Amino acid sequence: NEKSKQKINLKSVGIGNGWIDPRLQEKYYAPQACDGPYGAVLSKSVCQKMYAAYPQCYKLATKCYKDPTFQKCNDATNYCSEYIENPYYDSGLNPYDVRKKCDPNSSLCYDIEAGIDIWLNRPEIRSELGVAKQVGKFESCSNAVGENFSKTPDNMLNFADRLPILLNAGVRVLLYAGDADFICNWMGNKAVALDIEWSGKKRFNKAKDISWKVNGTDAGEVRAYDKLTYLRVFKAGHMVPFDQPEAGLSMLNTWLSNESFSKHR
């Protein structure tokens, strides 16, 4: 806490498939959909248009970064969404996993969503979780929250400048991403990790990506130096624990134990 003498006992932070630096991450939508680890999932003509749209997206996002008014940030959000993100959505593919189609009956593209809602709203489950009676029903996705966010400049704001504060204060930071995600993909998250302006930037950027194994099986790639770790998780979408529960648990245990991911090789 830089603004007061109050000490916040924060040891580490983990961000999974994060949306941190929109201007930078928008650049990696086309590469993930058109040249990613699972091959091209969109047509060549669509891919070319997505690549061609990024310079203007970057220009508008820069205006938002410099002067984060609603109008400027909304202009950037609208342009980048229409010409870079929406072509993917129009394909009917799952934005959280390029390997799958979006379930039309689910607001989040997963058929399991309805089952989760039903289970979490069962009286005995609510009681076990200590949910107060006056609290409304659980919803996997709240349209009201989304609509309120759309009235702010938040979607295009840059939050990457918070990370150097944590790292330089000795707080460990883990950025991890499932490599099948489109919407907050691993390429963009890796670019964010490499772009962080902190005391260990040069050493982190010179470090190598090494294999990360879980029970002898290749589960991903990791790059680490000092307090910063970036982890790419193979064959996982936006929700790593859902797609790769064994790898997700190993990642969590390794991080909480303050162990090195390089030991799992």
N, C-alpha and C positions, 0 to 999 in steps of 0.2 A: 504494500500500500504506500505509494510514493507521496500521496497528498496529506498523510497524517502519520503520527507516531504509532498508531495501532498496528500491531503485528498480525498478519494473516498467516496462519499455519498451513500454507499451501506447499505441498511437496512435489506434485507432478500434475500434468494435464494430458489427457488423451483426446484427440479429435479424429473421429472416424468419417472418412469421405466428406470432409468439411467444405463449406463454401466460405472462403476466407478472403480471397483477393479476386473479385469478379472480373476485373479488366484482364488480368493475367489468365485466369482459368477459362474464360470464354474462348481463348485461343486454341484450347485443346479439345473442343467438342468435335470439330471436323477430323482431327487425327484419330480420336478414339472410335468414331463411327465409320471412318473410311480407311484407316490404316492401322487399326488397333490389333491387339493380340488375338482377336477372334475373327479377323478378316473384315472386309468391307460389308457393312450391313445396309448400306444405302447405295443408290445408283451413282454412277460416275458423274452424271450431270448435276445431281443434287449436291454431291460432295464438292464439286467445283464452285457452286454458288455459295456454299457455306464458307469455304476457304476465302473466296473473294469478298465476303461481307465483313471479315474481321477488321480490316483497317478502319472502316467507318465506325464499327462497334468500339474499337479502341479509342478513337477520337472522341466519341460522345462520352465514353466512360471516364476519360481523362478530365473532361469538363465537370463531370459529377464529382470526381475526386478533389478537384481544386476548389469547387464551390458547390457543396452538397445540398443544393436546394431541391425541393420536390420536383420542380419542372425539369431541371437538368438531369437529375438521376432517373426520372421517369422516362425522359426521352431516350436515354441510354438503354434502360431496361426494355422498352418497347421495341427499339430497333434490333438489339441483340437477340431478343426473344423471337421476333418475327423472322429474321433472316438466318439465324444460326441454330437456335434451339427448336423452333417449331417444325422445320423440315423433318427432324427426327420424330417428333410427336406425331406428325401426319402419317408416318410409316406404320403406325400401330404397334410398334415395338415398345417393350417395357423400358422406361427411362432409367430404371434402377438396375437393369440387367439386359445388356445387348443380346444375350443368348435367347431371350424369351419374348413372346408376344404379351401385350398388355391385356389382362382380363377385363373385358368391357363392363362386367358387373361389379367391379371394385374401383373405388376412387383412387386407390393406391396401386392398382394393377395386379394385386395378389389375391387369389381366391381364398386364402387362409384368413383374410381380414375379417370376414363376417363371423367366422368361428371364434376369433380372438375377442371380438366385441361381445358375443353371446356369453363366452366363458367369464370374462371379467365383470359382466353385469349380473352374474348369478349371485343371489343373496349371501350364500355361504362364503363365496370368494371375496365379496366386498367386506364382509364381516372379518374374515381372516386378515385382510389387508388394512383394516382399521378405517375404511372409508365412511365418513359421516353420512347419516341418512339424508341430510339436506343437499348433499352433493349430487348433481345430476348423473345421468348415464354416461358410461365411458364411450368415447368415439375415437376410432383410430385416426381420423383426420377431421379437423374442425374447419369448415369453410369460413366461419365467422372470423377465426384468427387469420386465415389467409387473406380475407378481404380487408381486414384492418391493416395488415402488413402492406397491402397494395396501395394504401393511402399514405405511406411513408416512403422515404428514399432508401430504406434499409437494404433492399435486394441488390443494389449496385454500390453499396458503401464498402470501403476497404477496411478490413480489420486486421490485416497482416502486421500493422505497426504495433499491435499489442504483444506479439510473440517475442520480439527482442527484449522487451521489458521483463518478461518472465525468464527467458534464457539467461540474460545478464545478471539476474537476481539469484541465479542458481536453481531455478525451478526446472525440473525435467519436462520435456515436451515430446510427446509421441504423436506423429501424424501417420495414420494408417489408412489404407484404401483398398477395397476389393477391386480387382482389375477388370471386372465385367460391368461395372457401373458406368453409366453415361453421364448422368446429370451432375455429379461431383466426382469426376473420374480421377484415376490414379495418376495420369499424366499431368493434369492440372495441379493436383496436390503435391506431386514431386517438384514441379516448377516453383510452387510456393515455398517449399522447403529450401530449395536452392537459392531463392531470392531473398530470404530473411537477412536483414542487416543486423548481425550480432557479432560478438567478439570472436566466435568460432567459425564464421562463415567460410573463410578460405580453406580451413582444414576439413570442414564438413564437405565442401564442394569437391575437394581433391580425394576424398575417401571413395572406396569402391563399393559397388553394390555386390553383396555376397548372398549366397544361397541360405535360405532359412528353412530348416526341416522340422517337421513334427512327427515324432515316432518313426524316423528314418525316411519319411516321404517329403519330397519337395513341396513346400507349402507357400513359398513366396521368396521375395528378395528384400534385404534390409541394408540400409546405409545409416551409419551412426558416427557421431563424434561428440564427445563430452556430454552435454545435456540434451542434444537434439537427436531424435531417431525418426527415420522415415521407413515405413514398412508397406510393401506391396503384397497383398494377399492374393494368391492364385485362385482362380475359379470361384470367386465370390463377387456378388453384386454390391449394392449400396449397404446392405445389412450383412456384414461379415459373419456374425454369430448364427444367423439364420441359414446361410448357404454353406458355411464351413464351421460347424460348431466345435469340432475338435481343435482346429487351428485357432479359432476365436478364444477358446478357453486357455490354450497354451499361451497365446499372446497376452491375455489378461494376467495370467499367473506370473509370466516372465516379467511383465512391467511392474506389477505390484510388489514383486520380490526384489526389484531393482537389480535384476540379473541382465547379463548381456545377451542379446539375441544371437550374437555370433557364436555362442556356445552350442546353439542348436544347428549344427552344420553336418 
